[in-house]
Amino acid sequence: MEKRMIFVTSPPACGKTKLSKRLATEIKHIVYLDKDTLIPLSKKIFEVANEPYNRSSEFFKKYVRDPEYDVIMDLAFEALKYENLVMVNAPFTKEIRDNEYIANLRGKLKDYGAKLTVIWIVTDPEVCHQRMIDRNSDRDVWKLANWDEYISTVNFNIPENLRDPDDEGSLLLHYNSNDELTESSFAKLMEFFGKYD
């Protein structure tokens, strides 16, 4: 059975965690990793640096963001040694549109006998805005207070650069703006992953 590293990705508040946990429950033999698990450690970095906690700040981008991704990817590759499917829930905002990063990642995965699957969640920005309000998280305080500035920097376009014509599982789409779309999209995802049972 081939191995796969699965990224569940989208802009914030599109439904990554809900989808990831549902997939992790339904799919057998899968390791689930959530980058948000690292947030308590990251908060300590802000604290010791005497910086206000703001995950949209230049401080975060310079000192916190990339180490979070480095750690979650190290954990993912470690898990891939022991299980066929490893799923990472994280935005991967710049990584998924960086062709060099993706090429290097696919090369490393090949050494593990694995392929990359990216599940991109397609959601309307207005839906994300409401979900961000509803979840009432401290990580969203700046975004909600500066919504127009924040949303102008967010790319909701499907990352077609990830699609590999030789791998049907390279880019999977999950439509998540209403319940009907969510259920039909989830059923299609399960059709693909059903072969791993």
ChimeraX attribute file (.defattr): number of C-alpha atoms within 10 A of each C-alpha:
attribute: neighborCount
match mode: 1-to-1
recipient: residues
	/A:1	9
	/A:2	10
	/A:3	19
	/A:4	24
	/A:5	24
	/A:6	24
	/A:7	23
	/A:8	25
	/A:9	23
	/A:10	27
	/A:11	22
	/A:12	18
	/A:13	21
	/A:14	26
	/A:15	22
	/A:16	25
	/A:17	18
	/A:18	11
	/A:19	19
	/A:20	23
	/A:21	15
	/A:22	12
	/A:23	18
	/A:24	17
	/A:25	12
	/A:26	14
	/A:27	16
	/A:28	14
	/A:29	15
	/A:30	22
	/A:31	19
	/A:32	18
	/A:33	21
	/A:34	16
	/A:35	16
	/A:36	14
	/A:37	11
	/A:38	14
	/A:39	14
	/A:40	9
	/A:41	13
	/A:42	19
	/A:43	18
	/A:44	13
	/A:45	16
	/A:46	18
	/A:47	12
	/A:48	8
	/A:49	10
	/A:50	9
	/A:51	14
	/A:52	12
	/A:53	19
	/A:54	18
	/A:55	21
	/A:56	15
	/A:57	12
	/A:58	11
	/A:59	16
	/A:60	19
	/A:61	13
	/A:62	10
	/A:63	13
	/A:64	18
	/A:65	15
	/A:66	11
	/A:67	14
	/A:68	17
	/A:69	17
	/A:70	11
	/A:71	12
	/A:72	20
	/A:73	16
	/A:74	11
	/A:75	14
	/A:76	20
	/A:77	15
	/A:78	12
	/A:79	19
	/A:80	22
	/A:81	13
	/A:82	12
	/A:83	13
	/A:84	19
	/A:85	26
	/A:86	25
	/A:87	25
	/A:88	24
	/A:89	23
	/A:90	21
	/A:91	20
	/A:92	17
	/A:93	14
	/A:94	9
	/A:95	13
	/A:96	20
	/A:97	15
	/A:98	14
	/A:99	12
	/A:100	11
	/A:101	13
	/A:102	16
	/A:103	12
	/A:104	11
	/A:105	14
	/A:106	17
	/A:107	15
	/A:108	14
	/A:109	18
	/A:110	14
	/A:111	9
	/A:112	15
	/A:113	15
	/A:114	19
	/A:115	21
	/A:116	23
	/A:117	22
	/A:118	23
	/A:119	23
	/A:120	25
	/A:121	24
	/A:122	20
	/A:123	20
	/A:124	14
	/A:125	18
	/A:126	10
	/A:127	16
	/A:128	18
	/A:129	17
	/A:130	12
	/A:131	15
	/A:132	19
	/A:133	14
	/A:134	10
	/A:135	10
	/A:136	11
	/A:137	9
	/A:138	11
	/A:139	14
	/A:140	19
	/A:141	17
	/A:142	15
	/A:143	18
	/A:144	17
	/A:145	10
	/A:146	11
	/A:147	13
	/A:148	10
	/A:149	11
	/A:150	13
	/A:151	15
	/A:152	8
	/A:153	8
	/A:154	13
	/A:155	13
	/A:156	16
	/A:157	11
	/A:158	14
	/A:159	15
	/A:160	11
	/A:161	12
	/A:162	19
	/A:163	15
	/A:164	13
	/A:165	9
	/A:166	7
	/A:167	11
	/A:168	11
	/A:169	19
	/A:170	17
	/A:171	21
	/A:172	18
	/A:173	16
	/A:174	23
	/A:175	20
	/A:176	23
	/A:177	18
	/A:178	11
	/A:179	10
	/A:180	10
	/A:181	12
	/A:182	16
	/A:183	14
	/A:184	13
	/A:185	18
	/A:186	17
	/A:187	12
	/A:188	14
	/A:189	17
	/A:190	14
	/A:191	11
	/A:192	12
	/A:193	16
	/A:194	12
	/A:195	9
	/A:196	16
	/A:197	8
